[in-house]
């Protein structure tokens, strides 16, 4: 059995130990870069977004009809001589499979890779019942020998070096093996496994597809072991999750267009196997193979009907959500998952292995949207992970003190803003110029990887009445949604933006009743207060009189567009004003490039070298990628692309408080990549990212500047604008 830490304290201890494994981090780094490039090439000739839409629709349609599809599959399969079972629980599935083995006088069992078998700990059950069980997928066999669980759903042994495998295979072969001789290591595995195939009485496989209208099972593999498992033994059992039921082959082929491409960057895997009915087998009864299909429910039918969590069962097990995850890239599957790995694993752990195993790991999400952006079934993974956190919190029957305090304060805008205003005055003994000092005393030494800024002496809302530019006969009217950071920490960013817009004839209103967007509350699963805050902003920001709702914070903009419709829907319907608000939200760079269509002649950046960091909620949440780079070129700068520009900087609000070790490493990588460009100015579109990047540079004593895009444009404007 596999167990994850039950508390955040124990989990952080495990994380610190995992982060010491330099080889693991290097391996996952190399894989992440190679995967990203190969995936782009693999999908180059396909309309990926249309394909994702099609898969999501097909999976939803199937999930709505699971009982019907099961009955159709059963009728077709049993007509072809296959026995079909439905196991309500993991324990029941184990009993059914063990009973099939006993009924057929089985002693030796070979298995091909199956995450569903991992889910129910099938090997443990069969071995305790006295059966000899051998995994035949190379990666699965390796981790079986090491008595470990998989560290990836597609590549279960990705965490191991060739030297570790060489040492293991030396024990298997009884002689020293050269870890550099990969071909020889593969031959050792074949030499050990081939006799197991020949001697096996039963083969157990999983199933990527269960096709209802034919009763056929589909398997997608990169090794020939699955074909040997399903053909050589006289008994074959396919263990399949109910969610793998689909109506027809056409649906399977649609999913197959995405599965290998998204999993490994391959256009097609080495083997796609279709199995229907009993087949000839000289050692089987009546000269035919004994064929069983065991469908596993284990809560799937109930989850499929759930209005929020049902979409998680769209998962086609490509593992891409781990491939692109910055957290997985640092920790690997044993540090970022339970049985199921990656973002989907944080959800499925709660589904299938309970809140104790999900409690701590479900918090380890940056909300960077990387997983959501590559999911071929369009599962809103970040949102579901936060809802799992809420479910665990409700089941535990207690809310952390921090949650209760934040919810109470943010529920009342005047109280919230009053506290921030008071803090701006009382912080003076802790201030060292524009930053706080004695940070280790406040948060602990693990947070000493960056400085933190002080609150501004006067917030933007306090300065607004005397600062507001007068624009006669405006060509556009926008409402500014400023967010907490630019209101109370970086008002200069908002002032720069408003000043620029006035130059272009844009009248800016600042609705005074607006408050925090509520994203911190959603991150902490305080859904009720997040909804109240969203309602306050909706009342303050009536979208109807404005051409656009402008935000300078990518996180605020993404939260309003993506999550307000979820938070404020009524009877599964999104109110008109919520849809209007979400439709009119626009980020600063997009507004300057697409709406105002600013021209190079307006700026004199004088070719200063600039590197750019793409905020997660801009490039993925709002899906804005080209406009910021275009704006840098318009501003007459020498834009120097950095490695991993669109990878998270590690801030993510409360995440950096809960997981400072992870935040520090992500920041270190980001600064290394930006610094490697040789640029002396780093630009971004998010105040949270500015806080992280600037704080890290200040802690290092570095000289590079970090600026918001609006600040940089205002600084590089033609001086005759003044």
N, C-alpha and C positions, 0 to 999 in steps of 0.2 A: 504494500500500500504506500501511497505518496501522501505526505502531509505538508501543508504550508504553514508558516508562522501565523499564530492567531492574533497577535497584537502588532501595532505599528512599531513598537520598540524592538520586538524580536525580529521583525521583518527588516528593519534598518540595520540590525546587527548582521543579518544574512547578506544584505546588500553590500555592506562594507567589506565583507569577506570575499564576495564574488568580484568586486571591483579590483581586487588585488591580482586577479588572473589576467595578466597582460596578454597572453596568447589568445585567450577567448575574445578579448576586445579587438585585437588586431584582426583575427579571423572574421569576426562579424562586421568589422569596418570594411574589409576587402569585399566581403560578400554583398554588403549593402550598396556599394558603389557599382560593382559589376552587375548586380541585379537591376538596378535602376536603368542602366544603359541597355541591357539586353531586353528588358521589358518594352522600352520605347521602340526598339527595332522590331520586336515580335508583333506589335500592334500597328505597325506603320501603314499597312495596307487595309486596315479595317476601320470602320466607323465605330470607335470604341464606346462613345457615349450612347449611341443607338443600341449597341450590343448590350451594354449594362442595363439600359431601360428594358430591353427585351427579356433579359434573364430575371430581373426583378419582378416583372409582370408574370412571367411563367412560373416562378417559384411561389409567388403569392397565390396564384390561381390553384396550384397544386396543394398548397398548405390548407386552403379552404376546403379541400375535398379529400383529405387523407383517409377517412373511413371508407369512402366510396372507392378510392384508388386501391386501397388494401384489398377490398373484396374482389375487385376486378383482377388484380394481380393474382390473388389466391386461386381464383377460378381458372385462369389461364395456365398457371404453373402446375396446379394439381392435375389438370387435364393432360399435361405433358409428363406426369409421373413424379412430380416433385412434391414433397410434403412441406407445407407452409405453417409456421407457428407465429404467434403473437405473444411476446413477453411483456408483461406490464411493468416489471421492475428489473433492475440489474441483477438482483439475486435470482429472479425467476429465469432470466436468460441463461445464467450460469448453470442452473439446475437442468434446463432443457438440453443444453449442449452436452453436459456430462451424461445425461440419460441416453442421448443418441449414441454417445461413445460406448456406454455400457451395453446397450441393446445390440450393438454390432461387434462386440468383442474386441474393441479397440484397445491397443496398448501404447502405440506411438502416434504422435500428432505433429504435423507440420503446419505452420501458419504463415500466411502472407500478411503484409502490413495492414493494420486495421486500427484506426483511432477509436472506433466503437468498442473493439475488444479491450483497448487500453482503458476506456471509460468504465467498463464493468469489472476491470481487473480479472479478466478471464483466465490468464495464465496462472495466477495465484490459485484460483479455484480448482482448475484442472490438475495442477501439480499436487495440491493437497489431497485430491481424490486419487492420486497414485499414477497419473498419466505422465508420460514423457513428452514434453512440449518443446518444440524447436521453432524459433523465429527464423524465417528464411530470407527476408529482406536484409541486405547487407548491414544497413544502419541499425535496424531493429535487432539483428543478431548480435551486433557489437554491444548495444546497450543491455541486451539480455545477459550477455556474459559478464558485464560489469554490474549487473543488478541495479540499473538505473531506469528512469523513465525517459521518454523522448524529450529532446530539447527543441524540436521543431515538428510541425505536423507533417511536413513533406520530407525534411532532411533530419531524421531523429538523432543522428550522431554528429551534427555540425559543430558541436562544442569541443570535439576531440581532435588532437593533432595526429599526424601520421606516426609520430614517435610513440604516442600512447597506444595507438592501434597496433603498431609494430611490436611493442612490448606484450600486448595482449595476445597477438597471433603467435608470438614466440612460445607462449605457454600452450596454446592450442596445438601447434605443430610439434612441440617438444624439441625445438631447435631454434637458435637465434635467427631472427628475420631482419633484413635490412629495411628500415622504415622508408628509405628513399626509393625502393624498388616496388612501386605501386602494383605493377603487373604481378609480381610474385606474391604480394599480400592478397590480391584477388584470387590467385590460384590456391592459396592456403584455405581461403573461405570456401571455394568450390570443392576442394578435396574433402573438407570437413562436412559440407552440407549435402553433397550429392548422395552419399549413402543414406542420409536421413530421408530424402525424398523417396528413394527406392523402397526403404523399409517401412515407410509410414502406412498406417491403416486409415488414418483420417486426415483430410486437409481442411483447414478453416481459412476462409477469406472474408474480406469485407465486401463492400459494393458501393461504387460511386453513383450508380443509377439502378433503380428498380422500376422497370417499364410496365405500367399497368396493363396496356392493351395486348401485351404479348407474354407476360410472365417471365421476361428475360432480365438477367442481371448484367450490368456493365462494369468493367474494371479498367482503371487507367493506371498504368505502371511504367516504370522506367527499367525494370529488371524482368528477366524471364521467370523469376521464382513464382510469381502468382499463377502463371500457366501450369507450372509443374505441380503446385499445390492443388490446383483445381482439377487436374487431369490424371495424375499418377495414382493417388490413393483410391481405395474402393469406396470410401465415404467422403462426400464433400458437404460441408456446412457453410453457408454464407450468412454472416451476421450483419444485419443492415438496420440502420436507424430509420424509423418511419418517415422522417423528413426527406429521405432519398427517393420516395415514391414520386414518379412523374407520369404524365398520361401516355406519352408516346416517344418514339425514337427521334422525331423531329426536335422535341424539347431537349433530349439528351445531346443531340448534335449541336444545338445552339449553345448549350453550356460548355460543350467540349471545345468550342472556338476560343473560349476565354480561359478555361481551367489550366492547361499547360502553359499558356503564355503568361498568365498571371502568377503561376506558381514558381516557374523556373526560367521564364523567358524563352521557352521552346515553342515552336509552332505546333508541334505534336509530340507526345511522348513516344517512347519506343514501342509500347504495346497498348493497344486498346482491345479488350477481350469482351465478347458477348457470349453469355451462357444461357441456354434455354433447354429445359427438360432433361430427362435422364439420358445418359449417353452410354454407348457400349463400354464394358469393362470386364475383362476375362476373369478377374478375381472377385467380382461382385456377384450378388445373388441373381440368378437368372441371366448372367452375363451382362448385367447393366450396373451402372454406378448408383449407389444410394445417395440421393440428393435431397438436402433440406435447406430451407431458407428460414432463418429466425429473425423476425422483425422486432426491434426494441422500441418500446414506448418510453419508459423511464421519464414520464412527464411531458413528452413531446406533444401529445394530443392537447393537453391543457395549455401548454405554451403557445401552440399554433393558434389558439383562439384568443390569446391575450392581445388587447388593442395596442399595447406598447411593445412587448417583448416578442410578439409573434414573428417580426421581421428577422430576428436573429437566426431562425431556422431556415432562412434563405441560403445560409452559408454553404458553399460548395467545397470547402476544405482545401483552398489553394494555398493558405498560409501567408498570403501577401501582406496581411495586416501586421504580421511580425516582421516581414522583410523590410518594411519602410519605417518601422517604429523606432524612434531615437532611444527609447527605454530598452527595448529588446536588443538594440545594437550595443548597448553597454553591458547588459546583464545576461543575455541569452535566455533560453526557455526555462532553465531550472531556477532562475531568479525572477522570471516574469511569466508565471503561469503555474498551473497545477498539473493536470493531465493534458488539457487543451492549452495551447500556447498562443501568445499574442493577444491583441485586443479582443478578438472573439473569445479567447480563453478566459478572460476576466469575467465575461458574461456566462459562458457555459459552465464555469466552475460553480457558480451559484446555482445554476439550473440543476446540475447533476451531482455535485459533491458538497453542497451545503454552505451555509453562511460562514462557518468557522474557517473553512479553507478559502473563502472569497474575501473575508473581512479586510485583511491588510492589503492584499495584492490589488483589489479593486480601486484602491486609492492611488495606485502608481500609474496614473494616466496624466499626461501633459495637456490633454485636450488640444493637441496640435493639429488634429484633423487629417494627419497623414494616412491613417488606416481607412478612414471614410473615403478619401480621394481615390484610393486604388481598389476598393471593394467591388468586385464584378457584379455583385447583387445589390449594390447601393444600400447596404445596411448602415444605418446611422450609428456606428459603433461608439463614438464618444458620448453621445446622448444616452445610449443604453447603459454604458458603464456607470454614468452618474446615477441613473435610476437603480442600478444594482446597489450602489452605495446607499441609496435611500432605503431600499428593501432590507438590507442588512441592518441599518440603523433602526428601522422600525421593529424588526424581529428581535433585536437586542433590547428594545424597550427603553433606550436612553439616547439622548443627544449630547454630544460633547459640549463642554462649557463654551468653547469658542463659537460653536454653531449658535447656541442660544443667545450669546451676547451680540453676535453680528446680526442675527435676525431681528433682535429687539431694537438695535440702534438704527438699522437701515429701513425699518418699517416706517419710521417717522423722519421725513426729509429735513425738517427744521432742526430736529434734535441731532441728526447725523451731521449736518453741515455746521451746526453750532459746536459740536464736539471737535470737528476738524479745525474750526476757527480758533477755538480755545487751545488746541494742541499747538497751533502755529505760534502762540504766545508762550506757552509753558515749556516748549522744547529748547528754549535759549540756553539753559545750563548744559544741554547735551550737544549743542551745535558747535561745529568747527567750520565756520564759514558756511558754504552751501551744503554741507554734509553733516551727518550725525557722527559722533565719536563714541567710544566705549561700546561698539556694537556687540562684541562677545558677551559683555555683561547683560545685554538686553535679550539676545537670542541664543547664545551659546557659541562656542568657538567654531563649530561646524559651519556657521554662517559668515565666518570672517573672510570669505573669498571675494567679497565685494564691499564697497561702501554703499550707504543708502542716503538719499538726499533729504534735506530738511523740507518742511512745508513752506510754501511761499508766504512772505509777510502779508501780502494781500492777494486773495484769490482772484481769479478772472472775473467772477460774478460781482465782486466788490469793485473792481476796476471798470467794469462795463459802462456804467452810466456816464463817466467822464471820458472814457476812451472811444466809445462807439463812433465810427466814422459816419459822416453824413454823405449819402449817395443820392444825388438828384436824378430823377428820371431813370431809375435802374432798369437794366435790360433783363435781369433775373432777380428773384427774391428767394433766399434760402433761409432755413432755420438751422442754427448750429447746435448740434448735440456734442457737448464737449467732453463728457466723461470726467471721472473724479481726478485722474492724474493730471490732466491739463488744467483743470479748474483750480486745484489746490496745491499742486507741486510745480507744474511747468506752464504757468499762464502765458509765458513768452511765446510758446508754440502757437497757441490760439490767436494771440495778438498779431503774430506774423501772418498767419493765414487770412485773418479778417482784413488786414491792411492790404494784402495782395488782391483780395477779391474786390475791395473798394476801388482799387486802381483799374480793374476790369469792368467796373460798372455794375457790380453785384451788391445788392443790399442784403445785409445779414441781420437777422433777428436772433436774439438770444432769449428764448423762453425761460424765465427765471425759475419757474416751478419744476424744471427738470431735475432729476436726481441720478444717482448711479444707475448704470444700465441693468445691473442685477446679476451680471455674470459671476461674480464671486459667490453669490448665494446659490446659483445653479451648480457651480463647481463643488460646493459643500452639501449639495442635495437638499437645500432648504427651499423646496419647491413652492410652498405656500407664500413665503415672503417674496420669493423671486416673482411670483405672479402679481402680488400686491405692488411691487416696485414697477413692474412692467405696466400695470394699469395707471400708476401715477404718471409715468412718462407719456403714456398714450394720451392722457388728459392734458398734459402740458404741451405736447407736440402735435396738435391737430394738423395732419398733413395737408389738408385741403387747400389752405391759402398759399402754399409754397410750391415752387417748382422742384426743389430738392430738399432733402434732409442731409446736411453735410456733417460728416464726422471725421475727426483727425486721429481717431483711435480705431485700428482695424478690429480689435477685440470687441469693442462696443458695436461697431457696424455689423460684424458677423453675428453677434448675439441677437441683435434686434431683427436682422433679416431671417436668421435660421430658427431661433428659439422663441421669439415672441409669438409667432403663429401657433406653436405647440403649447405654450403657457396660457395663451388667452383664448384658445378655441372653446367653443360652446356647442355641446352636442355634436362633436366631430365636425363642426363648421367654424371656419376662421372668419371673424367679423370683417366687414368691408374696410373699416378704418385701420384695422391691423394689417390687412393686405396692402392698403395704400401706404402705410408707414414703411412696411418692408420693401415695397417697390420703389419708394423714393429715396431710400438710404443710399448714399454714395460716399466713397472715400475721397480724400483730397487729391491724390494723384490722378484718379479717373476724371474727377471734375475739371482739373486743369487741362488735361490732354483731350478728353472726349467732348466735354461741354464747352469750355472756353477756347479750346484749340489754340493754346498759347504758342507763340512763335519764337524762334531763336533770337531774333533781334531785340527782344525785351530783356535779355539777361547778359551778364558779362562775368561768367564764372572763371574766365581767363585760364581755362584748361587745367584747373586744379585737379589733382588725382583724387578720385572718390571711389570707395567700395560701398556696396549696398548689401544690407541684410533684409531679406523678405520676411515680414512677420507672418506667422502661421495663419492667422485669421484673415490676412489680406490675400495671400496667394492661394489658399485652399478654402477658407470660409467664404470670402467674397469672390474668389476665383479671379483675382486681379493679378496679372503677372507681367505684362509688357509695359503697362502705362508708367510705372515708376522709373524703369530704365529709359523709356522714351523721354521722360521729363528731365532726367539727368543729362541726356544728350542735348536736349533743347537748351538747357542752362549752361551750355558751353563748358562742360566738365570733361575730364579724361576718366570715363567710367572704366574701372578695372574689375572684371568679373572675379568673384571669389568662389572657391570650392564650397559645395554644400550651402549655397546661398539661401535655399528654401528649407533648410533644416533648423529646427527650433533652437533658440539661444538658451533655453533652460529656465526662463523666468516663470511664466505660467502662473502668476499670482501666488495663491496659497501652496502650490506644488513646491516651490522653492523653500517654503517654510517647513513642509513635511519631509521633503527629501533633499536636504541641502547638499549631500554628497553627489547626488545625481545632477542637480542644478549646477554645481561647481564644475563638474567634468564637461557638461554640455557647453557651458560658457567658455571654458578653457579652449575647447575645440573651435568654437565659433571665433574667438579672438585670434587664435592661431591662423585660421583660414583668412580672416580679414586682413591681418597684419602681413601675411605672406604676399598679398597683392602689391605691397609697397605704398599703398595709399595713406595719406595723412589725415583723411576725413572719412568717417563712416556715417552713412545716411540710412535712415529707416523711416517707416510710417507708423510707428507704434510707441507711445510713451512708456509702456511696460518694458519693451525691448531696450529703449534708451536707458531706462533705469538699470537694467541688467548689464548692458554693454559698457555704459559710462562708469558704473560702479566697479566693474571688473578691471577696466583700464586704470582707474584711479588707485585701486588697491595695488596694482602692479607698478604704479608710478610712470605709466606710459604717457606719451605726449599727444597721441592722436585724439582728435575731437570726434564727438558723436552728436549728430544733430537730427532733428525731425526734418522731413522733406520741406515742410512749409518754412522752417527757419532758414534752411539753406537757400531756397529760392528768394526769400526776402533779402538775405545777405548778398546774393549775387545779382540782384535787380540792377537795372540801369539807374544810376544815381540821379538822373534828371527827373525821376519819378517823384522825388521828395517835394 
